[in-house]
Amino acid sequence: MPNKSKAILKAHSDFYTSFISGDYSSMESVWARENPVLVIHPWGPAIAGRVNVMKSWEQILLNPPKIRCTDEKVELIGEFAIVTCIERASEGALAATNILVEENGSWVFCHHHAGPLAPVFSSPPSSVH
């Protein structure tokens, strides 16, 4: 597992390097081509399908945010890797869940979801819903 985790974290890092630098061709290379893909950006609904997902990234990468990824954690579940992290920016922080799958010997993204972090409570809230 350590070698797999290292390869997964490298793919994860490549995604964020593409994101931060606004490099569309690099971003395109980190997404799955043989598996379904889905993205949920913080401001909108789920976007499914490679063509639609890549169109969303093309727009975002015209003016990429200045973020850094921290607190990465990797979990392997069957043929999928789930990486959770915090996306930190001057405007605040987002929680991100990324799912990667192995295609042709490389780990690639099939899912990215980022959204606002919930407030941190010193004890559980009395009501959740």
Secondary structure as UniProt FT lines:
FT   HELIX           2..21
FT   HELIX           24..29
FT   STRAND          38..40
FT   TURN            42..43
FT   STRAND          46..48
FT   HELIX           50..60
FT   TURN            61..62
FT   STRAND          68..77
FT   TURN            78..79
FT   STRAND          80..89
FT   TURN            90..91
FT   STRAND          92..103
FT   TURN            104..105
FT   STRAND          106..116
//
